[in-house]
Amino acid sequence: MEEELHPIVKLAKDTVESYVREGEVPSLPEELTPEMKERAGVFVSIHKHGELRGCIGTFEPVSNNVAEEIMANAISSATRDPRFPPISVSELDDLEFNVDILTQPEPVKDRSQLDAKKYGVIVESGFGRGLLLPDLEGVDSVEEQIAICRLKAGIASDEPVNLYRFEVRRFK
């Protein structure tokens, strides 16, 4: 018997399956969980056989509620992550979904206020901005987090940056 998915993860999974199979965005669920009614940034991560297959999100809300944010980011993760080709129907049975609901990013004065396991980080310089979720496999230090964010944003290692941190509620 398949284990019961949290409604938030089920929404991401059902949205991707509907979009990939039929090319249609499903309707919002009639019953929204309390978390789905909030407004927040959301990241949807898709894994296949333990490897990242897509991850796209918003660090601040752009939709009316978390449910809409999940659906939009689930479709983007499946079809628009530039690192991967769009997910095909043949892959759907092999996918696992994580949904992270973000707190409002807050500025930090220096690295001592960061923790790679507890906080995600946003590194910003001019128009460049890189974000990394917290508690990712293989990312064990704040220095690694910041280096990855700089790389994503095209910010040189010696460029001064503004740092922000946020927490996530992770649903698997």
C-alpha positions as CSV (number, residue, x, y, z in Angstrom):
1,M,0.0,0.0,0.0
2,E,1.3,3.4,-0.9
3,E,2.0,5.7,2.1
4,E,-0.4,8.6,2.5
5,L,1.1,11.8,1.2
6,H,0.7,15.1,3.1
7,P,-2.0,17.2,1.3
8,I,0.7,19.8,0.4
9,V,2.9,17.1,-1.2
10,K,-0.1,15.5,-2.9
11,L,-1.1,18.8,-4.4
12,A,2.4,19.2,-6.0
13,K,2.4,15.6,-7.2
14,D,-1.2,15.7,-8.6
15,T,-0.5,19.1,-10.3
16,V,2.6,17.8,-12.1
17,E,0.9,14.5,-13.1
18,S,-2.1,16.4,-14.6
19,Y,0.1,18.9,-16.4
20,V,2.5,16.3,-17.8
21,R,-0.2,13.9,-18.8
22,E,-2.9,16.2,-20.1
23,G,-1.2,19.6,-20.4
24,E,-3.7,21.1,-18.1
25,V,-3.5,22.8,-14.7
26,P,-5.9,21.1,-12.3
27,S,-8.4,23.0,-10.2
28,L,-7.5,24.1,-6.7
29,P,-8.6,21.5,-4.1
30,E,-12.0,22.3,-2.6
31,E,-10.6,21.8,0.9
32,L,-7.4,23.8,1.6
33,T,-5.3,22.9,4.7
34,P,-4.5,25.9,7.0
35,E,-1.0,26.1,5.5
36,M,-2.4,26.3,2.0
37,K,-4.5,29.3,2.9
38,E,-1.5,31.4,3.9
39,R,0.6,33.6,1.7
40,A,4.3,32.6,1.5
41,G,7.1,31.8,-0.8
42,V,7.2,28.2,-1.8
43,F,9.8,25.9,-3.4
44,V,8.9,22.6,-5.0
45,S,11.8,20.1,-5.3
46,I,11.4,17.0,-7.5
47,H,13.7,14.0,-7.1
48,K,14.1,10.9,-9.3
49,H,15.9,7.9,-7.7
50,G,17.3,10.2,-5.1
51,E,18.8,12.7,-7.6
52,L,17.5,16.3,-8.1
53,R,15.2,16.4,-11.2
54,G,13.8,19.9,-10.8
55,C,13.6,22.7,-8.2
56,I,11.9,26.1,-8.7
57,G,10.3,28.4,-6.2
58,T,9.5,31.9,-5.1
59,F,11.1,33.4,-2.0
60,E,8.2,35.8,-1.6
61,P,4.6,35.1,-2.5
62,V,3.4,36.0,-6.0
63,S,0.0,34.1,-5.8
64,N,-3.1,34.5,-3.7
65,N,-2.2,31.6,-1.4
66,V,0.2,28.8,-0.8
67,A,-1.9,26.3,-2.7
68,E,-1.6,28.4,-5.9
69,E,2.1,29.0,-5.2
70,I,2.6,25.2,-4.9
71,M,0.8,24.5,-8.2
72,A,2.7,27.1,-10.2
73,N,6.1,26.1,-8.8
74,A,5.4,22.4,-9.2
75,I,4.7,22.9,-12.9
76,S,7.8,25.1,-13.3
77,S,10.0,22.6,-11.5
78,A,8.7,19.8,-13.8
79,T,9.0,21.8,-17.0
80,R,11.1,24.9,-16.7
81,D,14.1,24.2,-14.6
82,P,16.9,25.2,-17.0
83,R,19.2,22.5,-15.6
84,F,16.9,19.6,-16.8
85,P,14.7,18.6,-19.7
86,P,11.0,18.7,-19.0
87,I,9.6,15.7,-17.1
88,S,8.1,13.1,-19.3
89,V,5.1,10.8,-18.7
90,S,7.4,7.8,-18.4
91,E,9.1,9.4,-15.4
92,L,6.1,10.2,-13.3
93,D,6.1,6.9,-11.3
94,D,9.7,7.5,-10.2
95,L,9.3,11.0,-8.8
96,E,9.4,12.2,-5.2
97,F,8.3,15.6,-4.2
98,N,9.3,18.0,-1.4
99,V,7.6,21.3,-0.7
100,D,9.2,24.0,1.4
101,I,7.1,26.9,2.7
102,L,9.4,29.8,3.5
103,T,9.3,32.4,6.2
104,Q,9.8,36.0,5.2
105,P,13.5,36.6,4.5
106,E,15.2,38.8,7.1
107,P,18.5,40.6,6.7
108,V,21.5,39.5,8.7
109,K,24.5,41.5,9.7
110,D,27.1,38.7,9.2
111,R,27.7,35.0,8.7
112,S,27.5,34.3,12.5
113,Q,23.7,34.7,12.2
114,L,23.5,31.9,9.7
115,D,23.3,28.1,10.1
116,A,23.3,25.9,7.1
117,K,21.0,23.3,8.7
118,K,18.4,25.7,10.1
119,Y,18.4,28.7,7.7
120,G,18.2,29.1,4.0
121,V,20.2,32.0,2.7
122,I,19.8,34.7,0.0
123,V,22.9,36.4,-1.3
124,E,22.3,39.7,-3.1
125,S,24.5,42.2,-4.9
126,G,23.1,44.7,-7.3
127,F,20.7,42.8,-9.6
128,G,22.3,39.5,-8.7
129,R,20.5,37.3,-6.3
130,G,21.1,33.6,-5.3
131,L,19.0,31.5,-2.9
132,L,19.7,28.2,-1.3
133,L,17.3,26.2,0.9
134,P,18.5,25.0,4.3
135,D,19.5,21.5,5.3
136,L,20.5,20.2,1.9
137,E,22.5,17.0,1.5
138,G,26.2,17.8,0.9
139,V,25.9,21.4,2.0
140,D,27.3,21.4,5.5
141,S,28.6,24.9,6.1
142,V,27.5,28.5,5.8
143,E,30.5,29.1,3.6
144,E,29.3,26.5,1.1
145,Q,25.8,27.9,1.1
146,I,27.1,31.4,0.4
147,A,29.5,30.1,-2.3
148,I,26.7,28.3,-4.1
149,C,24.4,31.3,-3.9
150,R,27.2,33.5,-5.4
151,L,27.7,31.0,-8.2
152,K,23.9,30.9,-9.0
153,A,23.7,34.7,-9.1
154,G,26.9,35.3,-10.9
155,I,28.4,37.3,-8.0
156,A,32.2,37.3,-7.7
157,S,33.7,35.8,-4.6
158,D,35.2,39.2,-3.6
159,E,32.1,41.3,-4.3
160,P,30.4,42.7,-1.2
161,V,26.9,41.2,-0.7
162,N,23.8,41.6,1.4
163,L,22.8,38.4,3.3
164,Y,19.3,37.3,4.2
165,R,18.1,34.2,6.0
166,F,14.8,32.4,6.2
167,E,13.4,29.2,7.6
168,V,11.3,26.6,5.9
169,R,8.5,24.1,6.8
170,R,9.5,21.1,4.7
171,F,6.8,18.7,3.6
172,K,7.9,15.3,2.1
